[in-house]
Amino acid sequence: MPNIKSVKKDVKKSQERHERNIAVKSKIKTFVKKAKSLILAGDAASVQAISSASSVIDKAAEKGIIHKNAAARRKSRIMRAANKAKTA
């Protein structure tokens, strides 16, 4: 444990950010998983699920939790799966 007051604060902030990042990444995974399962089931609610997942991914990228290209890749994969299911 550090002795300097500012470093103690830095450690605390780092820990808070780490916990927030883990929570948001978990949320992304949950929304993507829900969207993909609805897409595979051919459910009409998949459009809403895709929109929700995209929104969560965009917010995470905006906050710097994931890289913007990683966000674009994740959204692209969801849309590709939706379009593939739609044509099949």
C-alpha positions in Angstrom: 0.0 0.0 0.0 1.4 3.4 -0.9 2.3 6.0 1.7 1.7 9.2 -0.3 -1.8 10.6 -0.1 -2.2 11.4 -3.8 -1.0 7.9 -4.7 -3.6 6.4 -2.3 -6.3 8.4 -4.1 -5.0 7.2 -7.5 -5.1 3.6 -6.4 -8.7 4.1 -5.2 -9.8 5.8 -8.4 -8.1 3.1 -10.4 -10.0 0.4 -8.5 -13.3 2.3 -9.0 -12.7 2.6 -12.8 -11.7 -1.1 -12.9 -15.0 -2.2 -11.3 -17.0 0.1 -13.6 -15.2 -1.2 -16.7 -15.9 -4.8 -15.7 -19.6 -4.0 -15.0 -20.0 -2.3 -18.4 -18.2 -5.1 -20.3 -20.4 -7.6 -18.6 -23.5 -5.6 -19.6 -22.3 -5.5 -23.2 -21.9 -9.3 -23.3 -25.3 -9.8 -21.8 -27.0 -7.5 -24.4 -25.1 -9.1 -27.3 -26.0 -12.6 -26.1 -29.7 -11.7 -25.8 -29.7 -10.1 -29.3 -28.0 -13.1 -30.9 -30.3 -15.6 -29.2 -33.4 -13.6 -30.5 -31.9 -13.4 -33.9 -31.3 -17.2 -34.1 -34.9 -17.8 -32.8 -36.2 -15.6 -35.5 -38.1 -13.5 -33.0 -39.6 -10.1 -34.0 -38.2 -8.6 -30.9 -34.7 -9.0 -32.3 -34.8 -5.6 -33.9 -35.3 -4.0 -30.5 -32.6 -6.2 -28.9 -30.1 -5.2 -31.7 -30.9 -1.5 -31.1 -30.4 -1.9 -27.3 -27.1 -3.8 -27.8 -25.8 -1.2 -30.2 -26.7 1.6 -27.8 -24.9 -0.1 -24.9 -21.8 -0.7 -27.1 -21.8 2.9 -28.3 -22.0 4.2 -24.8 -19.1 2.0 -23.7 -17.0 3.2 -26.6 -17.9 6.8 -25.9 -16.7 6.5 -22.3 -13.5 4.8 -23.4 -14.2 1.5 -21.9 -13.8 -0.3 -25.2 -12.0 1.0 -28.3 -14.2 2.6 -31.0 -13.0 0.0 -33.5 -13.9 -2.8 -31.1 -17.4 -1.3 -30.8 -17.8 -1.1 -34.5 -16.6 -4.7 -34.9 -19.1 -5.9 -32.3 -22.0 -4.0 -33.8 -21.0 -5.3 -37.3 -21.1 -8.9 -36.1 -24.6 -8.5 -34.7 -25.9 -6.9 -37.8 -24.2 -9.5 -40.0 -25.9 -12.3 -38.0 -29.2 -10.5 -38.3 -28.9 -10.0 -42.0 -27.9 -13.7 -42.4 -30.9 -14.9 -40.4 -33.2 -12.6 -42.4 -32.1 -14.0 -45.8 -32.2 -17.6 -44.6 
